[in-house]
Each structure stands twice: as C-alpha cells, then as structure tokens.
C-alpha cells in the first residue's frame, strides 16, 4: 500500500514537472504512449528507491529522473539545470510546512501512523504542484500575461492571495491547538479548498482573458473581411468600367476605319473631333 501511495505521489510530481517545463520549452516529437510509459516507469523506480529510506540515493534518483525527462524537450543544458533546481527548490521550501503539519498530527514515527505521514506528503506535493502551475501560467507566454491585465485586477489577485495565505496560517494554528485527528483532517480539507479556490479563480481569469482575446481577433477578422469585400467590389466596378471603355473605343475605331476606307474625309474629321 505504501508503495502505491509513493508511486501516485511521484507520478503526480513528474507530471507537474513535465507541465512546468513544457510551458517554457517545446517538446520533441515523441509518441504520447511512449512518454506516458516512461513517466510511469520512472515513478515506479523512484517509489522503489524511496522505499530503501536512503535520502542521498533518493535525491540522486530524483535528479537523474528529472534530467532524463528534460531531454524530451528542445533546450540548452543550463536551462535544464536551472528548471530542475527550481522544481527541487520549491519542494525544499515546503518541507517546513510538512514538518509543521506532522507536528499538528502528533506524528512521532512511522509506527505511530504511516497514513498521517503520506497524507502530509501528498498534501505538500499538491500545494507545490499548484504553486508551479501558477508560476508557469504567470511567467510563460502561453499563460496569463500580467502586462495585459489591468492594474485593478492584479491588485485584487494579490489581495486574495494575501488573505488566502493568512487563512492558511490561521488554520494551521488551529490544527496545532486542537491536537485532534478529526480536526486536523478538517483543517487540511479547508487548506486544500482554499488552494483550489485560488487556482480556479486564476484559471477562470485565464479563460476570460483568452475569450476576450479571441473575441477581439474575431472582430478584427470580420472588419478586415468587410473592408476586403468593399475593396473587391470597387475593383470589380473599375474592371467593368474599363471593359465598357474598351468596347466603346473599339466601336469608335471601327467606325473611323470604315470612314477612312470610304474616303469620307469630312465625316472622318467630324467623328475624330467628337472623340477629342
């Protein structure tokens, strides 16, 4: 059972790392089934190594798997290393949160309750995944562009984020004071709901930004088609006018030709004067 939990958490982490790297770099042409099998295999290997309870071997395995994953993308080596450091660094930043939650759950050893430990591990992985998702959306060109968002909306987002962090801190303090497993699980659920609320709010803003951009592009396209239609109608009228002039000129030239052939110089002069 513990292997399955580690496997699922590791697979989630590798999926987040793939998404994070894919937001900045183009992926090579690799069959989706082959890449999915690679992620599953690497997650299983990582879970097996984690079961050995050797932190140094676990870290080396993680770095090796992440480095191999970056080779599925078109990128320079220093960019691969920087993104690996960012991914691993975010995990290290959330270690104190995990320790705090374990303390709130009165966790002393694995015999005391392995489910508490893996629950906190899954929660920290979930929070880190959301942070990296938001980071990739804010920084990458494929996501939300802060320069295109009005300052009022950015201010609201910052305020919501600050209050969300404060609420999370209050909930953690409550879980520390309660010392009850039921209260602890309820506090964890509230934390997850707060993170998901902010996540869905940003996603909604991103979709709204996308729809507004598509609407603007559609309006510009329709306006362009409208002016093109006017232009082509004018060109068609001009071509028709030129055809009529050519037809009239041809008839006049034929008339002048017949007058010249008859030798009627008087009528010829009159017709040429009329043309002039």
C-alpha positions in Angstrom: 0.0 0.0 0.0 2.8 2.4 0.9 4.5 1.7 -2.5 1.2 2.6 -4.3 1.0 5.9 -2.4 4.6 6.8 -3.1 4.1 5.8 -6.8 1.0 8.0 -7.2 2.7 11.0 -5.5 5.8 10.6 -7.6 3.8 10.3 -10.8 1.9 13.5 -9.9 5.3 15.3 -9.2 6.7 14.1 -12.6 3.5 15.2 -14.3 3.8 18.6 -12.7 7.5 18.9 -13.8 6.6 17.9 -17.3 3.9 20.6 -17.5 6.1 23.2 -15.9 8.9 22.5 -18.4 6.5 22.2 -21.3 5.2 25.8 -20.7 8.7 27.2 -21.5 10.2 24.7 -24.0 8.9 22.8 -27.0 8.6 19.1 -26.6 10.3 16.8 -29.2 8.2 14.6 -31.4 7.8 11.6 -29.1 4.7 9.3 -29.2 2.4 10.1 -26.3 2.1 6.4 -25.3 5.9 6.1 -25.1 6.2 9.2 -23.0 3.4 8.1 -20.7 5.1 4.7 -20.2 8.3 6.5 -19.4 6.7 8.6 -16.7 5.0 5.5 -15.2 8.3 3.6 -15.2 10.3 6.4 -13.7 7.6 7.0 -11.0 7.8 3.2 -10.1 11.6 3.3 -9.9 11.5 6.4 -7.8 9.0 4.8 -5.4 11.1 1.7 -5.1 14.2 3.7 -4.3 12.3 5.8 -1.7 11.4 2.6 0.0 15.0 2.0 0.8 14.9 5.0 3.1 18.2 6.4 1.9 17.9 10.2 1.4 21.0 10.6 -0.6 20.1 7.8 -3.0 16.6 9.2 -3.2 17.9 12.7 -4.1 20.3 11.3 -6.8 17.5 9.2 -8.3 15.2 12.3 -8.4 17.8 14.5 -10.1 18.6 11.7 -12.6 14.9 11.2 -13.5 14.3 14.9 -13.9 17.4 15.3 -16.0 16.3 12.4 -18.3 12.8 14.0 -18.6 14.3 17.3 -19.8 15.9 15.5 -22.8 12.4 15.1 -24.2 12.4 18.8 -24.8 14.4 21.2 -27.1 16.5 23.1 -24.6 20.0 24.0 -23.6 21.8 22.2 -20.7 21.9 25.3 -18.4 18.2 25.8 -18.8 17.5 22.2 -17.9 19.7 22.5 -14.7 18.0 25.8 -13.7 14.5 24.4 -14.0 15.5 21.3 -12.1 16.9 23.4 -9.3 13.6 25.5 -9.3 11.5 22.4 -9.1 13.5 20.7 -6.3 13.9 24.1 -4.5 10.1 24.5 -4.3 9.9 21.1 -2.7 12.6 22.1 -0.1 10.7 25.3 0.6 7.6 23.3 1.5 9.5 20.9 3.9 8.8 23.2 6.9 5.1 23.2 6.1 5.2 19.4 6.1 7.0 19.2 9.4 4.5 21.7 10.9 1.6 19.6 9.7 3.2 16.4 11.1 3.6 18.1 14.4 0.0 19.1 14.4 -0.9 15.5 13.7 1.2 14.3 16.7 3.3 12.2 14.3 6.4 10.7 16.1 7.3 7.7 13.9 6.0 5.6 11.1 4.7 3.1 13.6 2.6 5.9 15.1 0.6 6.2 11.9 2.1 5.9 8.3 -1.2 7.3 6.9 -0.5 10.6 8.5 2.9 10.9 7.0 1.8 10.0 3.5 -1.2 12.3 3.8 1.0 15.2 4.6 3.5 14.2 1.8 0.6 14.1 -0.7 -0.7 17.5 0.6 2.7 19.1 0.2 3.1 17.7 -3.2 -0.3 19.0 -4.1 0.5 22.5 -2.9 3.8 22.5 -4.7 2.1 21.4 -7.9 -0.3 24.3 -7.7 2.4 26.8 -7.0 4.4 25.6 -10.0 1.3 25.6 -12.1 0.5 29.2 -11.2 4.2 30.1 -11.7 4.2 28.6 -15.2 1.0 30.3 -16.1 2.2 33.7 -14.9 5.7 33.6 -16.5 5.3 31.6 -19.7 4.0 33.3 -22.9 1.2 30.6 -23.2 -0.5 31.6 -19.9 -1.7 34.8 -18.4 0.3 37.9 -19.4 0.5 40.3 -16.4 1.3 43.2 -18.8 -2.1 42.7 -20.5 -4.1 42.6 -17.2 -5.5 45.9 -15.7 -3.8 47.0 -12.5 -7.1 46.8 -10.6 -7.4 43.1 -11.3 -3.8 42.4 -10.4 -4.4 44.3 -7.1 -7.5 42.1 -6.4 -5.5 39.0 -7.1 -2.7 40.0 -4.8 -5.2 40.8 -2.0 -6.9 37.5 -2.5 -3.6 35.7 -2.3 -2.6 37.5 0.8 -5.8 36.7 2.6 -5.6 33.1 1.4 -2.1 32.8 3.0 -3.4 34.4 6.2 -6.3 32.0 6.3 -4.0 29.0 5.8 -1.8 30.2 8.7 -4.8 30.6 11.0 -6.0 27.1 10.0 -2.5 25.7 10.8 -2.6 27.4 14.2 -6.0 25.9 14.9 -4.8 22.5 13.9 -1.8 22.8 16.3 -4.0 23.8 19.2 -6.7 21.2 18.6 -4.4 18.1 18.7 -7.3 16.1 17.4 -7.0 14.0 14.3 -10.5 14.8 13.1 -9.9 18.5 13.5 -6.6 18.1 11.7 -8.2 16.4 8.7 -10.9 19.1 8.6 -8.2 21.8 8.6 -6.3 20.0 5.8 -9.5 19.9 3.8 -10.0 23.6 4.3 -6.5 24.3 3.2 -7.0 22.2 0.0 -10.3 24.1 -0.7 -8.5 27.5 -0.3 -5.8 26.5 -2.7 -8.3 25.1 -5.2 -10.4 28.3 -4.9 -7.5 30.5 -5.8 -6.4 28.0 -8.6 -9.9 28.0 -10.2 -10.1 31.8 -9.9 -6.9 32.2 -11.8 -8.0 29.6 -14.3 -11.3 31.5 -14.8 -9.3 34.7 -15.3 -7.1 33.0 -17.8 -10.1 31.6 -19.8 -11.8 35.0 -19.7 -8.6 36.6 -21.0 -8.4 34.0 -23.7 -12.1 34.5 -24.7 -11.7 38.3 -24.8 -8.6 37.9 -27.0 -10.4 35.6 -29.3 -13.4 37.9 -29.5 -11.1 40.8 -30.4 -9.4 38.7 -33.0 -12.8 37.7 -34.5 -13.9 41.3 -34.6 -10.7 42.4 -36.3 -11.1 39.5 -38.8 -14.7 40.4 -39.6 -13.7 44.1 -40.0 -10.9 43.0 -42.3 -13.3 40.9 -44.4 -15.7 43.8 -44.6 -13.1 46.2 -46.0 -11.8 43.5 -48.3 -15.3 43.0 -49.7 -15.6 46.7 -50.3 -12.2 46.8 -52.0 -13.0 43.8 -54.2 -16.4 45.4 -55.2 -14.6 48.6 -56.1 -12.0 46.7 -58.2 -14.9 44.8 -59.9 -16.6 48.1 -60.8 -13.4 49.5 -62.1 -12.8 46.4 -64.3 -16.3 46.6 -65.6 -15.8 50.3 -66.4 -12.6 49.6 -68.2 -14.3 46.8 -70.2 -17.0 49.2 -71.3 -14.5 51.8 -72.3 -12.6 49.2 -74.4 -15.8 48.1 -76.0 -16.9 51.7 -76.9 -13.4 52.6 -78.1 -13.3 49.5 -80.3 -16.6 50.5 -81.9 -15.4 54.1 -82.5 -12.2 52.9 -84.1 -14.2 50.6 -86.4 -16.4 53.5 -87.4 -13.4 55.6 -88.1 -11.8 52.8 -90.1 -14.8 52.4 -92.3 -15.0 56.2 -92.9 -11.3 56.3 -93.8 -11.8 53.4 -96.1 -14.6 55.1 -97.9 -12.6 58.3 -98.2 -15.2 60.4 -96.5 -12.8 62.8 -95.0 -15.4 65.3 -93.8 -17.3 62.7 -91.8 -14.0 61.3 -90.6 -12.9 64.8 -89.3 -16.2 65.3 -87.6 -16.0 61.9 -85.8 -12.4 62.5 -84.7 -13.4 65.9 -83.4 -16.2 64.4 -81.5 -13.9 61.9 -79.9 -11.4 64.6 -79.0 
